[in-house]
Amino acid sequence: MRRSPTFAECFRFPIATPDARRDLVLGGTLLLLTFPGWILNMGHRLEVVNHVWDGEQPYFRGFAPWGPTFRRGLLAFTAIAIYLAPSCIVSGLALLTWPGVFAQCATWLSVSLFLLGIFALPGGMTTNAVERDMTYLVRPDLALRVALAGGREYVKAWLVAACAIALSFLGLLAGGIGFLYSSVWAWTVVGFAFTTALQDAPELHRSSAKAVG
């Protein structure tokens, strides 16, 4: 059984090597491009996750080729939209059509669907990154199975992720611009944490993909 990384190891991962620090600085600078920069960072992060899973160093290899990195980021963005769509649809219906108690019930359902989608999303993203399996980008139910199979390690990865994201807001103290770089650091921590949390059960991912096929 692979030892789960500590909080310190996860937090150190995005700055542990010169390659990592170079990509962090470039990623933060790309966020000045707003949406395109965000998409490029998501695509890059999935590539890093793939290298970590396979144990192929160096993990950080820059953003080139830019086209494939951007396309992979767009796929990740599409997955986020799909996972959160049920919550948004229910919420919209509650606001536009359902009065009284029905609106309240719909609101609770919307919140529950949102939390469920957010919980499952890292499982789907990670599986897609390491297996190049598009199924997990459009099937939140399969991603949820992966997340639940991750057990305590998956929950620990969520704790690491929550702490990293919270700490990233300290970047706002550096004139606001620091948040661009601290957020890239945080989301790289998130990717590393979930990859290592799910790394002990690759057979789960392959069997799930075969079941769909």
C-alpha positions as CSV (number, residue, x, y, z in Angstrom):
1,M,0.0,0.0,0.0
2,R,1.4,3.4,-1.1
3,R,2.0,5.8,1.8
4,S,-0.2,8.8,1.6
5,P,1.7,12.1,1.3
6,T,1.7,14.5,4.2
7,F,0.2,18.0,4.0
8,A,3.8,19.4,3.8
9,E,4.7,17.2,0.9
10,C,1.6,18.2,-1.0
11,F,2.2,21.9,-0.3
12,R,5.8,21.6,-1.4
13,F,5.1,19.8,-4.6
14,P,4.4,22.9,-6.8
15,I,7.7,24.5,-5.8
16,A,9.9,21.5,-5.1
17,T,12.0,21.8,-8.3
18,P,13.2,24.5,-10.7
19,D,10.8,23.1,-13.4
20,A,7.9,23.3,-11.0
21,R,8.7,26.9,-10.0
22,R,9.1,27.9,-13.6
23,D,5.7,26.5,-14.5
24,L,4.1,28.2,-11.5
25,V,5.4,31.6,-12.5
26,L,4.4,31.1,-16.1
27,G,1.0,29.8,-15.0
28,G,0.3,32.7,-12.8
29,T,1.4,35.2,-15.5
30,L,-0.9,33.5,-18.0
31,L,-3.8,34.2,-15.7
32,L,-3.5,37.8,-16.7
33,L,-5.1,36.6,-19.9
34,T,-8.2,35.8,-17.8
35,F,-10.3,33.0,-19.4
36,P,-7.6,31.7,-21.9
37,G,-5.0,31.7,-19.2
38,W,-7.3,29.8,-16.8
39,I,-8.0,27.2,-19.5
40,L,-4.3,26.8,-20.2
41,N,-3.6,26.2,-16.6
42,M,-6.2,23.5,-16.3
43,G,-4.8,21.7,-19.3
44,H,-1.3,21.9,-17.9
45,R,-2.4,20.7,-14.6
46,L,-4.0,17.5,-16.1
47,E,-0.7,16.8,-17.9
48,V,1.2,17.1,-14.6
49,V,-1.3,14.7,-13.0
50,N,-0.7,12.2,-15.8
51,H,3.1,12.4,-15.2
52,V,2.7,12.0,-11.5
53,W,0.5,9.0,-11.9
54,D,3.0,7.3,-14.3
55,G,6.0,8.3,-12.1
56,E,7.6,10.0,-15.2
57,Q,9.9,12.8,-14.1
58,P,10.2,15.6,-14.7
59,Y,6.6,16.2,-13.8
60,F,6.6,19.8,-14.9
61,R,7.4,20.2,-18.6
62,G,6.0,23.6,-19.5
63,F,2.8,24.5,-21.4
64,A,4.0,23.6,-24.9
65,P,2.6,22.5,-27.2
66,W,0.1,25.2,-26.5
67,G,-2.7,24.0,-28.8
68,P,-3.2,20.5,-27.1
69,T,-2.8,22.1,-23.7
70,F,-5.5,24.5,-24.4
71,R,-7.8,21.8,-25.9
72,R,-7.3,19.7,-22.8
73,G,-8.2,22.6,-20.6
74,L,-11.4,23.2,-22.6
75,L,-12.4,19.6,-22.1
76,A,-11.9,20.1,-18.3
77,F,-14.0,23.2,-18.4
78,T,-16.7,21.3,-20.2
79,A,-16.6,18.6,-17.6
80,I,-17.1,21.2,-14.8
81,A,-20.1,22.6,-16.7
82,I,-21.6,19.1,-17.0
83,Y,-21.0,18.2,-13.4
84,L,-22.6,21.4,-12.1
85,A,-25.4,21.6,-14.7
86,P,-28.0,19.6,-12.7
87,S,-27.6,22.0,-9.7
88,C,-27.9,25.1,-12.0
89,I,-30.9,23.7,-13.8
90,V,-32.8,23.0,-10.6
91,S,-31.8,26.3,-9.1
92,G,-33.0,28.1,-12.2
93,L,-36.3,26.3,-12.1
94,A,-36.7,27.2,-8.5
95,L,-36.2,30.9,-9.2
96,L,-38.4,31.1,-12.3
97,T,-41.3,28.7,-11.8
98,W,-41.6,27.0,-8.4
99,P,-43.3,29.1,-5.6
100,G,-43.4,28.6,-1.9
101,V,-42.4,25.3,-0.4
102,F,-41.5,23.8,-3.8
103,A,-38.9,26.6,-4.2
104,Q,-37.4,25.8,-0.8
105,C,-37.2,22.0,-1.6
106,A,-35.7,22.8,-5.0
107,T,-33.1,25.1,-3.3
108,W,-32.0,22.3,-1.0
109,L,-31.9,19.9,-3.9
110,S,-29.8,22.3,-5.9
111,V,-27.3,22.7,-3.1
112,S,-27.1,19.0,-2.6
113,L,-26.5,18.4,-6.3
114,F,-23.8,21.1,-6.3
115,L,-21.9,19.5,-3.4
116,L,-22.2,16.1,-4.9
117,G,-20.9,17.4,-8.2
118,I,-18.0,19.1,-6.5
119,F,-17.2,16.0,-4.5
120,A,-17.1,13.7,-7.5
121,L,-15.3,16.1,-9.9
122,P,-11.7,15.4,-8.8
123,G,-12.3,11.7,-9.2
124,G,-13.5,12.2,-12.8
125,M,-10.8,14.7,-13.7
126,T,-8.0,12.5,-12.3
127,T,-9.3,9.4,-14.0
128,N,-9.6,11.2,-17.3
129,A,-6.1,12.6,-16.9
130,V,-4.4,9.3,-16.2
131,E,-6.4,7.1,-18.6
132,R,-7.3,9.6,-21.3
133,D,-10.8,8.3,-20.9
134,M,-13.4,10.9,-22.0
135,T,-16.2,8.9,-20.4
136,Y,-15.4,10.4,-17.0
137,L,-15.8,14.0,-18.3
138,V,-19.4,13.4,-19.1
139,R,-20.4,10.7,-16.5
140,P,-20.5,12.2,-13.0
141,D,-22.0,8.9,-11.8
142,L,-18.8,7.0,-12.7
143,A,-16.7,9.8,-11.1
144,L,-18.7,9.5,-7.9
145,R,-17.9,5.7,-7.9
146,V,-14.2,6.5,-8.1
147,A,-14.5,9.1,-5.4
148,L,-16.3,6.8,-3.0
149,A,-13.8,4.0,-3.7
150,G,-11.1,6.4,-2.7
151,G,-12.3,6.2,0.9
152,R,-10.4,8.0,3.6
153,E,-7.6,9.0,1.3
154,Y,-10.0,10.8,-0.9
155,V,-11.4,12.7,2.1
156,K,-7.9,13.5,3.2
157,A,-7.2,14.9,-0.3
158,W,-10.3,17.1,0.1
159,L,-8.9,18.4,3.4
160,V,-5.5,19.2,1.7
161,A,-7.3,20.9,-1.2
162,A,-9.5,23.0,1.1
163,C,-6.5,24.1,3.2
164,A,-4.5,25.0,0.0
165,I,-7.3,27.0,-1.5
166,A,-7.8,28.9,1.7
167,L,-4.1,29.6,2.0
168,S,-4.0,30.9,-1.6
169,F,-6.1,33.9,-0.6
170,L,-3.0,35.2,1.3
171,G,-1.8,36.1,-2.2
172,L,-4.3,39.0,-2.1
173,L,-2.0,40.6,0.5
174,A,0.7,41.0,-2.2
175,G,-1.2,43.8,-4.0
176,G,-3.7,41.4,-5.4
177,I,-1.3,40.2,-8.1
178,G,0.1,37.6,-5.8
179,F,-3.2,35.7,-5.9
180,L,-2.5,34.8,-9.5
181,Y,0.5,32.8,-8.4
182,S,-0.8,31.5,-5.1
183,S,-3.9,30.2,-6.9
184,V,-1.8,28.3,-9.4
185,W,0.1,26.9,-6.5
186,A,-3.1,25.8,-4.7
187,W,-4.7,24.1,-7.7
188,T,-1.4,22.2,-8.4
189,V,-1.5,21.0,-4.8
190,V,-5.1,19.9,-5.4
191,G,-4.1,17.9,-8.5
192,F,-1.3,16.2,-6.7
193,A,-3.3,15.4,-3.6
194,F,-6.1,13.6,-5.5
195,T,-3.8,11.8,-7.8
196,T,-1.9,10.2,-4.9
197,A,-5.2,9.5,-3.1
198,L,-6.5,7.4,-6.0
199,Q,-3.2,5.8,-7.1
200,D,-3.7,2.6,-5.1
201,A,-6.7,1.4,-7.1
202,P,-6.0,1.8,-10.9
203,E,-7.9,-1.4,-11.5
204,L,-11.1,0.4,-10.4
205,H,-10.7,2.9,-13.1
206,R,-10.1,0.4,-15.9
207,S,-13.0,-1.8,-14.8
208,S,-15.4,1.1,-14.7
209,A,-14.3,2.2,-18.2
210,K,-14.8,-1.3,-19.6
211,A,-18.3,-1.5,-18.0
212,V,-19.3,1.6,-19.9
213,G,-17.8,0.4,-23.1
